[in-house]
Amino acid sequence: MRSLEIPGQEIHIEIDNPIPRRKKRNTNLADAEPIVLMSVLSSLHAGYFRISLSLCSQALLWKIMVHLHSEIPSAAFHFLWYLALVTQVSLCFMYAFKCVFFFDLVKEEFVHYIGVNYLYAPSISCLLLLQSAPMIKPHSVLYQTLFWIFTVPILTLDTKLYGQWFTTEKRFLSIMANPASQISVIANLVAARGASEMGWKECALCFFSLGMVHYLVIFVTLYQRLPGGNNFPTTLRPVFFLFFAAPATASLAWNSISGTFDILAKMLFFLSLFIFISLVCRPNLVKKSIKRFNVAWWAYSFPITFLALDSVQYAQEVKDHFASGLMFIFSSMSVLIFLGVMLLTAANSKRLLRRDPVLWSATAPKDK
Amino acid sequence: MEEKTLNYVIQVEEELPTLLRRVTTEEMVGFDNYNENNLLFTHPISRFHPSHASTPTSNGQEVSRSSIESMEDHHNYNESHDKETLPWTHQRKPSISMPTSPNILMISDPTTSLSSDNNISGSTGKSVKFLSQPMAKVSSLYIETGNDEHDHDRRRHDNHHHQQHHQSGQFQNQNPAMHKLKDNRYNSFKTWSGKLERQFTRKPASVEPEAPNRDKQNMNTNEAMPVDRYYDALEGPELETLRPQEEIVLPNDKKWPFLLRYPISTFGMCLGVSSQAIMWKTLATAEPTKFLHVPLWINMGLWFISVALILTIAAIYLLKIILYFEAVRREYYHPIRINFFFAPFISLLFLALGVPPSIMTDLPQFLWYLLMFPFICLELKIYGQWMSGGQRRLSRVANPTNHLSVVGNFVGALLGASMGLREGPIFFYAVGMAHYLVLFVTLYQRLPTNETLPKELHPVFFLFVAAPSVASMAWAKITGSFDYGSKVCYFIAIFLYFSLAVRINFFRGIKFSLSWWAYTFPMTGAAIATIRYATVVKSSMTQFMCVILCAIATLVVFALLVTTIIHAFVLRELFPNDLAIAISNRPRPKQNSQHRWLDQLRNVSSENIENYLKFTDSNSSQSNDLEAANGKTQESDSA
């Protein structure tokens, strides 16, 4: 059955000549041979949406920076935003094609305990794009419609995942908890921010509390590192950066809800800062995963971007040198890492498309 | 009886190195000299059977030597003694055939340490094994040999089995080097073990052979002991009691050097006294207790006492770090004691909080940064360990003493806020709150993977009260008023306090230790929080509670002081041997193997002995040589 299928697929791959272009800029995929398309589609998984996440969060950062410091040319921001838009649209289309042609692969991803979290990623990227859009005003109808379109998948996934944590025996939180679970929390918090931008405070508060309550549970569970939880693959160590992305996003959301960077937002920002320093002081944690390039490396970029966003808001509230210093450090770090990962992706574009056996893939056993 | 039957010599040596050869020849003669050995053994001081001198036995074998060295034996002494004291060496070898005294365990293991009774030393045929085995195996030999075990069983001295790896001790009564005995045994714990002694060595040549062993010593000391070792070897709410059948690497029948007996939990005393100073200051200056007319000199007196105490204790501990770094390292890796490393810094924070108003009213802000800097470094390390998993993850090591790691954040926030700082206190409050939440949930869960929570109540449970009470005060200072957040924390603290206080009966009958001082500061903290609460909620009930809680805190501290004085001067056991840091790094032998060996020996007949002797040289690359030998013996029996 399955064992019979696999060789079949592999033969496919051996015959092709993968086109060495960065998938992101791959606008003429339709021109390529169908076989190449198939192989590309089969190796695509939701983790690739990290790329669009990083791009969109960068766009948001640049938007806010441009808003605050008018000396930064807004042309760069516009370019970035359009780039992010294009990437997101193409990735979405490709993933849609994958759902059509390789539905069982998508189903496997859905069932995998790490992979399912990345199904939030397209919605998060779209929401971020929406929030950073230069031309759409927050109170317009277009914004509201798009907001709901992007938030409905988040809500459905929430109901499915969070309900499973304490009802479905095979998927109890103590077994399924892993650092990637924080993406669901981030999704709720980004939705909260979007809602409050629109002026819908109650809706924003609802998303915020949903995110925070589950964040509490995940935080405690992950800190305990219960034995018996699945082991997290080493190549996915960059995902550890999500530990400080979640409180940073919470801080941003609360800042947006309450209007000022008040004490709760500050506390969340400081928590995020502390965890960041703690992770950075432990290079051993990520050493193993740095050996080979992997699409998981994009997971380094967007948490730092969220932290940078947060530090920008913090510096706005607390106008002293320390805060401005933090803002400068994190923003530059974020831009540098983003550019670095982008260059590395361009350099390793072949590897990007190859199905990575180490990284969980849809056909890999769940208990990896 | 049994003892007699067990007194078979199982020794076979065929060593090689020159020194050994000499010995072996004499060994033959040695059988005759057994009685002499006995005499020596029965010498009250002769705890160390010369045959324990590992040097002669394995002598040639660096492997065996190094195995002995693995405990950082003072090798040169052995060798020097060997060379000098031939008669001793060959006595060592005695693979004593028949014990004449019940004390002597005939099974001398050249590499083993003495039992607490010290009389036994057996050299087993294992020495042969030494030849072929790598060091690790050889050292496992120490543990896995059933010899020591049933030897100890026979002894029934105490439940603790020691392995004396430091053979040099043997010479104690026999050599003029007796005065150096203590040094040798504690060498593994000294920072510069042996370097000073080597200078006094009579035989400069003996330094040479030591060189290869030195590396092995370093190897062992550089490895961190895995946390599982601590859990396996120790028990009790503070992980201080040695489990039965565990061996320690230092002798337990002697009083160790003072510094080795000086645990880090002594800093708990600073915590207790300095928090009292803060309480009396608050009592004197706060609104609700003005009616008591408490004089300020109490605070001043207590403050100066705590300053003196901190300086003394810190100085002594600094000496310990300098002189016995290995012991400090072992304390650092101890899952409970690590939390006490926060205690000195928390005490300094308390000192800053309790400074008498007449001395200084406004502390400079850089002082806060200075005090919190070591805190943040230590925190990054410890919390990172919790999060990154591995053997020290929180689900494994969570215990009530972890509250000490967390409460420091709140104390720092309180101090910073009272100094007028704004952002820094919020930072520490946030970090402390997040980690407190995780710790609280984990402790409440009483996870099955977590063994350290005591089944019976112990004063350490009072630490539960510490974090919420200090958090409430810190939040009040940060926000400027004792609002809802502070009140919630305060009520949690009071609830925990009362639920523990009504179970006071369960606290009886627990062995006193200096760390109990650390458990008094939560009571003091709760009392101070009550005073702050009473400042906001003015009623006679709250005032009454203030007085009661302060009285309880003072009484407890006073009682503890009396107990400490009694233990220090009357019972003279304020600093007992700190067994928790002396556990050996090897797993203890399995029960079944011991019993097998025991049974084997019970049934031993002369044929068996011969078989054993025959088969001891056959070799095995197995780790458990004794078992292999037994197995073969059994085979031969059955055959």
Interface residues (C-beta under 8 A of the other chain):
Chain A: L216 F219 V220 L222 Y223 Q224 R225 L226 P227 F243 I263 K266 M267 L268 F270 L271 L273 F274 I277 S278 L279 C281 R282 L285 V318 F322
Chain B: L380 Y383 G384 W386 M387 S388 G389 R393 L394 S395 R396 A398 E423 I426 F427 Y429 A430 V431 M433 A434 H435 L437 V438 V441 T442 L447 T449 I478 T479
